[in-house]
Structure formats: structure tokens, C-alpha cells
Amino acid sequence: MTKLLITRNLPQSVVAAAQAQFDVTYRDKTTVMSREEMVASLSEFDAILPTLGDLYSAEVFAAVDAPRTKLLANFGVGFNHIDVAAAKSAGIAVSNTPGAVTDATADTAMTLMLMSARRAGEGERLVRSGEWQGWHPVQMLGLHLSGKRVGIVGMGRIGQAIARRCHFGFGMSVAYFNRSAKKLDFPADHVTDLTELAAQVDVLVTAVPGGGETRHIINATVLAAMQNHAHLINIARGDVVDEAALIQALTDKAIGGAGLDVYEQEPHVPEALRQLDNVTLLPHLGTAALEVREEMGLMAVDNLKAFFAGAPLPNAV
């Protein structure tokens, strides 16, 4: 029977589905795998179901001469923690779970947009402090989102889901930065220069995959181009944003605020960022709904079942 390692704790329904098909070793932990565990796993298991933080790097693959593992069935749409080229060179296929995460991640983007624009985190802290003095006409004035202009950086599945919510739900005009123009079912302007996009929108939202090509795509130049009332929202990967440059922009109040669900050195969040009132900070909640995590896990199991049945890999990376 195919030996499978599940590297992190997952919903029980997902574990049960995997156990029904495979000889499962379940690492029921919240912590990421160590280098030693990852190296050993490539020799001990036919397949591995890893997730964000399990850093299967080129160095890890190089440490195993003839890996037993044939598939890394990643739990999550993002796979920048896996060196896919090195995996394939070692004869290991990689899959992911797109689609399942789209709506949940887009919902989180909208949560952050509203929280940042309307200063919800700051307001909640004020109430909890016991220092709120009651309503008055100029209390904590924020940015009204309806009818504003949103800029989407990356117009894939998630970017489009965010844009639809903005356009149909809030009457916002949409502009986007993407390698190529997209055929969409709503009006949107394709802007080919990211700095130009940053300068013309009230909210700038990142929805690009992680990796070398997008690292620090939101940098000091892009932040400097933003209007001083505009908000930055990051639900992509932490290193998409130059965190030091963002901290400076927020400290100088050069932009209106920011909403972050991911961080450059996650789970470390710089003290300077945590001390700022004009940023909303969430603990990577993007897909944190039980039914979504179940769907992601079952999609990963479907990838495993198809692969070992000799069928085409449904979600090959």
C-alpha cells in the first residue's frame, strides 16, 4: 500500500479520506517540518502531503540520492515553499489545490479592505481600552469604499474574485496590473505599469503568487506613488511587499493605511509594524474556514488518488 506522510494537522475528514486510500503517517502538529524530517521523508514515503512552511528546497532534494517519494501533493494554492524545478529533477511531481481557496481568500481581502479603510481594528482597540468617550461627528473618520477605484496586482482567479466583489458589491471601478490583458465579465482597465496603477487608485490589492519574480514587487517606489489617502492590502505572500518600506510609509503617514494577512518573515511580525495604528494585522486567515480547508485537503487527496492510479494529475504544478 502506498505510504503517505501528512506533514501537518488537517481537518479529521481529510485525514480519514487519506487513510481510506493510503498507509498514512500523520504528523499531527502545527509546527513546520525540520530539515532532517524533510530529508528523511523523501526516503521513507511514496508521497507527501506538505503545506506552507514545509521548505522543500533544492538543498533538501540534493541530500537524497534516490528519493522514494514520487509526489508532493501540496495543501494550498501557493507552492513557493517547494523548489519545483529541483523536485522535478529528482523525479518528483508536485500538485496544489487551486480553486478551493479562491472565494475564501477574496473574502479575506474584502475584510481587510473594510477594516483598514474604516479603521475597524483601531476602533475595536479603543473600545476594549475603556477609553471611548462616545460618538461624535468627526470620530475616527476613515475612507468610504463605495464608488472608489481599486487596483488589483495580479488578475488570476483570486484577483478576479476580488475585483468582482469590488465592482458588483461596492460599485468600485477596477484597474489591474497583469502580464496580459484579461477577458472579464465586468469593466476593468489593464494598466501595464505598476507604479502608474498605484498612483491612480484608492486601494491597491496584491493577488500575485509568491516567488522570485514577485518578491518586493510592492517596494518604496510603488508606495511613494500611492495617494496619501490610499490603502495597501496584501493577501498574497508576505515577501511580495517590502516590509521595511511599508513600515516607513505608514510611519510617515505617506499612505492612508494597510491591511495585511501575510508577513515577510512569517510568523515574525516586526515590533515597528505591531505598534502602528494605521495597519490592520491578521494571522494568515486567508482560507481559515472549516469547509474551505476540508475542500483543499480533499483536493490534495484527489491528486494523490489520481497519480497513483496512473491517471493524469488533476492539479499539476
C-alpha atoms as one frame of an Amber mdcrd trajectory, in Angstrom:
protein
   0.000   0.000   0.000   1.246   3.483  -0.879   2.919   5.126   2.095   1.810
   8.738   2.623   3.075  11.355   5.052   0.705  14.158   6.086   3.054  16.794
   7.471   0.666  18.963   9.493  -2.601  18.726  11.383  -5.573  18.815   8.996
  -9.358  18.521   9.403 -10.244  14.992  10.501 -12.415  14.413   7.427  -9.332
  14.937   5.234  -7.187  12.587   7.309  -9.923   9.944   7.172 -10.222  10.255
   3.394  -6.463   9.789   3.048  -6.415   6.839   5.456  -9.105   5.110   3.397
  -6.775   5.064   0.385  -3.219   5.048   1.715  -0.947   3.858   4.510  -0.854
   7.214   6.325   1.671   8.537   8.791   0.017  11.578  10.351   2.283  14.236
  11.814  -0.423  15.895  13.901   1.486  19.090  14.661   1.095  22.807  13.913
   4.852  23.349  13.515   6.748  23.210  10.228   8.976  20.267   9.469  12.680
  20.401  10.258  15.275  19.910   7.538  16.085  16.499   8.986  12.425  15.443
   8.874  12.068  16.573   5.270  15.215  14.787   4.125  14.104  11.581   5.858
  10.600  11.869   4.424  11.876  11.717   0.845  13.394   8.294   1.557  10.607
   6.852   3.709   7.373   7.730   1.876   5.923   7.231  -1.598   4.062  10.542
  -1.337   3.989  13.556   0.951   1.152  15.994   1.650   3.019  19.143   2.789
   1.853  22.717   3.249   3.055  26.292   3.695   6.289  26.470   5.674   7.461
  22.944   4.872  10.508  24.167   2.970  11.347  21.501   0.433  14.294  23.379
  -1.005  16.838  22.351  -3.632  19.241  21.585  -0.788  16.747  19.164   0.780
  16.245  17.321  -2.524  20.014  17.219  -3.122  20.521  15.482   0.227  18.710
  12.347  -1.020  20.364  10.387  -3.827  17.397   8.284  -4.924  14.182   9.550
  -3.326  11.355   7.093  -2.760   8.835   9.927  -2.941   7.097  10.371  -6.284
   4.581  13.143  -5.461   4.385  16.204  -3.225   0.631  16.870  -3.044   0.729
  20.371  -1.606  -2.114  21.579   0.625  -2.629  25.123  -0.673  -2.579  27.019
  -3.925   0.778  28.673  -3.141   3.818  26.441  -3.526   6.797  28.798  -3.250
   8.000  26.752  -0.261   8.726  23.934  -2.713  11.550  24.176  -5.256   9.503
  22.721  -8.078  12.400  22.577 -10.545  14.552  20.675  -8.051  11.655  18.341
  -7.269  11.130  17.517 -10.923  14.864  16.974 -11.424  14.654  14.424  -8.603
  11.749  12.701 -10.358   9.090  14.073  -8.010   5.843  15.576  -9.275   4.171
  18.491  -7.466   0.476  19.365  -7.248  -1.534  22.053  -5.480  -5.136  22.945
  -4.618  -6.297  25.897  -6.753  -9.932  26.891  -6.946 -10.781  25.772  -3.422
  -9.094  28.838  -1.948 -10.376  31.489  -4.351 -13.531  32.782  -2.688 -12.222
  32.483   0.859  -9.090  34.465   0.031 -11.096  37.100  -1.824 -13.411  37.414
   1.184 -10.374  37.988   3.402  -9.186  40.719   1.056 -12.539  42.448   1.391
 -12.389  42.057   5.180  -9.018  43.786   5.245 -10.148  46.495   2.825 -13.093
  47.381   5.036 -11.157  47.093   8.285  -8.320  49.273   7.024 -10.454  51.881
   5.269 -12.889  52.227   8.174 -10.231  51.916  10.913 -12.031  48.929  12.438
  -9.025  47.479  14.229  -8.154  50.823  15.751 -11.776  51.324  16.792 -12.013
  47.913  18.412  -8.847  48.579  20.400 -10.321  51.889  21.555 -13.491  50.210
  22.841 -11.529  47.445  24.588  -9.288  50.024  26.265 -12.269  51.503  28.117
 -11.281  54.982  26.925 -14.006  55.513  24.308 -15.853  58.716  25.133 -18.870
  58.123  22.885 -19.916  59.046  19.356 -19.197  62.437  17.842 -19.345  63.744
  14.257 -15.612  63.630  13.500 -14.692  60.497  15.435 -12.234  58.195  13.629
 -13.104  59.281  10.122 -11.983  56.778   7.525 -12.234  56.131   3.800 -15.659
  55.388   2.262 -15.060  52.456  -0.103 -18.213  52.569  -2.228 -17.565  54.089
  -5.626 -13.789  54.295  -5.172 -11.146  52.905  -7.522  -9.375  49.639  -6.726
  -6.152  48.415  -8.253  -5.560  44.656  -8.385  -1.974  43.446  -8.707  -2.335
  40.075 -10.411  -5.549  39.154 -12.206  -5.711  35.398 -11.780  -8.557  33.526
 -10.097  -8.209  35.342  -6.777  -7.603  38.758  -8.310 -10.720  38.412 -10.432
 -12.789  37.271  -7.439 -11.679  40.354  -5.501 -12.391  42.619  -8.457 -15.908
  41.190  -8.866 -16.684  41.835  -5.219 -15.398  45.375  -5.523 -17.275  46.141
  -8.747 -20.597  44.398  -8.153 -20.710  44.751  -4.381 -19.290  48.225  -3.820
 -19.677  49.912  -7.204 -15.926  50.428  -7.425 -14.099  50.994 -10.674 -11.404
  48.408 -11.315  -7.914  48.671 -12.743  -5.343  45.905 -12.720  -1.687  45.124
 -13.333  -1.051  41.825 -15.080   1.309  40.443 -17.718  -1.511  40.381 -20.237
  -5.000  41.760 -20.540  -7.811  39.513 -19.337 -11.217  38.871 -20.862 -13.537
  39.732 -17.974 -17.278  39.863 -17.348 -17.026  43.333 -15.795 -15.341  46.573
 -16.846 -11.685  46.874 -15.843  -8.692  48.844 -17.084  -5.481  46.975 -17.831
  -2.540  49.117 -16.637   0.883  47.942 -17.783   2.933  49.955 -15.295   2.592
  49.090 -11.596   3.728  52.494 -10.374   1.162  54.151 -12.627  -1.545  51.868
 -11.229  -0.501  52.688  -7.649  -0.822  56.395  -8.363  -4.397  56.241  -9.625
  -6.209  54.006  -7.122  -7.718  54.416  -3.672  -6.995  50.814  -2.700  -4.137
  48.662  -4.024  -4.567  44.901  -3.507  -1.918  42.253  -4.130  -3.081  38.937
  -5.594   0.083  37.533  -7.169   1.823  34.221  -6.442   4.950  34.221  -4.311
   8.426  33.561  -5.657  11.438  35.380  -7.017   9.552  37.220  -9.737   7.175
  38.911  -7.311   9.441  39.422  -4.284   9.178  43.099  -3.202   7.007  43.943
  -6.211   5.448  46.446  -3.805   8.520  48.495  -2.961   9.374  52.019  -1.851
   8.821  53.379  -5.369   5.333  51.891  -5.633   4.414  53.042  -2.125   5.668
  56.555  -2.863   3.421  56.701  -5.941   0.283  55.938  -3.909  -2.040  58.767
  -2.913  -1.780  59.764   0.739  -5.304  58.524   1.491  -4.852  55.177  -0.316
  -4.669  51.789   1.372  -2.492  48.761   0.598  -3.918  45.261   1.099  -1.750
  42.127   0.972  -3.354  38.679   0.890  -0.725  37.177  -1.426   2.620  36.233
   0.141   4.489  38.243   2.736   7.593  38.922   0.657   5.512  40.445  -2.132
   5.724  43.633  -0.030   8.973  45.236   1.100   8.014  45.291   4.772  10.652
  47.862   5.773   9.447  50.254   3.066   5.837  49.744   4.137   6.667  50.444
   7.779   8.333  53.691   6.725   5.367  54.733   4.575   2.937  54.014   7.408
   5.123  55.745   9.992   5.353  58.835   7.764   1.601  58.589   7.047   2.517
  58.728   3.369  -0.415  56.375   2.700  -3.789  56.076   4.400  -3.222  52.637
   5.859  -2.642  48.970   5.164  -4.233  45.591   5.793  -2.001  42.522   5.972
  -2.772  38.831   6.270   0.768  37.672   5.482   4.260  38.765   6.508   7.759
  38.724   5.085   9.282  36.581   7.862   6.109  34.850   8.997   5.248  34.218
  11.804   7.570  37.058  12.911   5.856  40.434  12.682   8.193  43.386  13.336
   7.577  45.322  16.538   7.555  48.543  14.500   4.633  47.209  12.461   2.725
  45.963  15.501   2.983  49.369  17.153   1.343  51.226  14.263  -2.352  52.094
  14.494  -2.800  52.623  10.755  -2.307  48.973   9.820  -4.679  46.032  10.295
  -2.872  42.773  11.075  -4.457  39.330  10.674  -2.760  35.983  11.460  -2.861
  34.496   7.935  -6.607  33.823   7.976  -6.962  33.745   4.174  -8.599  30.319
   3.879  -9.396  29.762   7.556 -12.906  28.327   7.269 -13.510  24.660   8.004
 -15.343  23.870   4.778 -12.609  25.559   2.746  -9.796  23.681   4.480 -11.739
  20.444   4.015 -12.158  21.153   0.303  -8.442  21.929  -0.021  -7.490  18.716
   1.749  -9.851  16.558  -0.254  -8.500  18.119  -3.447  -4.989  17.144  -2.340
  -6.229  13.583  -1.684  -7.825  13.524  -5.157  -4.465  14.495  -6.630  -2.840
  11.604  -4.768  -5.509   9.093  -5.825  -5.269  10.069  -9.495  -1.476  10.000
  -9.538  -1.134   6.552  -8.007  -3.924   5.212 -10.193  -1.865   6.218 -13.204
  -4.308   8.934 -14.261  -3.309  12.483 -15.248  -2.529  14.646 -12.222  -5.582
  16.971 -11.880  -3.689  19.938 -10.443  -0.108  19.534 -11.554   2.233  22.446
 -10.851
